[in-house]
């Protein structure tokens, strides 16, 4: 580093502001002075610092990619656009929205749209998030979704009761839980719903075992609104042991796919205000809050947040 550099100056490569203490430009990666050596060739002076991994490189180990310096491994891997690196491309708006929300939840700054870009300095963190998501998606290879029939009544009753108690027992009285279960998961109630042409149930299975289910309503079967242009996700529940294994996402994707095939304009649902995990899940999938309504569980009046996704 030269001794005669002013306290503040501009990078000669990109004209960005820099400080006397800087050894390289945070905007383009150009090296200031000769204080840095190549991370691979330690006898060679660095000519740039990779803005993704921050490794100083000589001219044999890196180079400019659209006015940003990258090491050779990253130079060939990422497309750069005005200091942003493309980390994912999707053909599905729903998938792209989900990934964008996950990246934002990790504190990153992704762009919106089918092509997802992040600042070069956030690429490695973004790759960790995408790696976790890829692991979840790989697990979907063993998940199958099938429509529930009247012959599945006992299995449906079992998964309804089990997931209901797993989800809500810790925050509600035993009496209210029992009353709701007896009223809503009885043979008569489930048979009526299974034979209603405006309602559909779907199982998520792994290895032939039922691990979750979906209930979708159209037209007059909707619990509220009853808008012929809408579809209602009344329930998505997954066994606790399968949380985080992408089962709920598969069921949500199934619901949205069916609603699109039915030419619905939007999908709506109600989720208990004391269930933040479910609220985060639906927000990740693009749902937005639009109202509240009261939900009765036994003798307890509870507030549901109503959420909507335009298709």
Secondary structure, 3 states (H helix, E strand, C coil): CCCCCCCEEECCCCCCEEECCCCECCCCCEECCCCCECCCCCCCECCEECCCCCCEECCCCEEEECCEEEEHHHHCCCCEECCEEEEEECCCHHHHHHHHHHHHHCCCCCCCCCEEEEEHHHHHHHHHHHHHHHHHHHHHHHEEEEECCHHHHHHHHHHHHHHHHHHHHHHCCHHHHHHHHHHHCCHHHHHHHHCCCCEEEEEEEECCEEEEEEEEEEHHHCCCCCCCCEEEEEEEEECHHHCCCCHHHHHHHHHHHHHHHCCCCEEEEEEECCCHHHHHHHHHCCCEEEEEEEEEECCEEEEEEEEEEEC
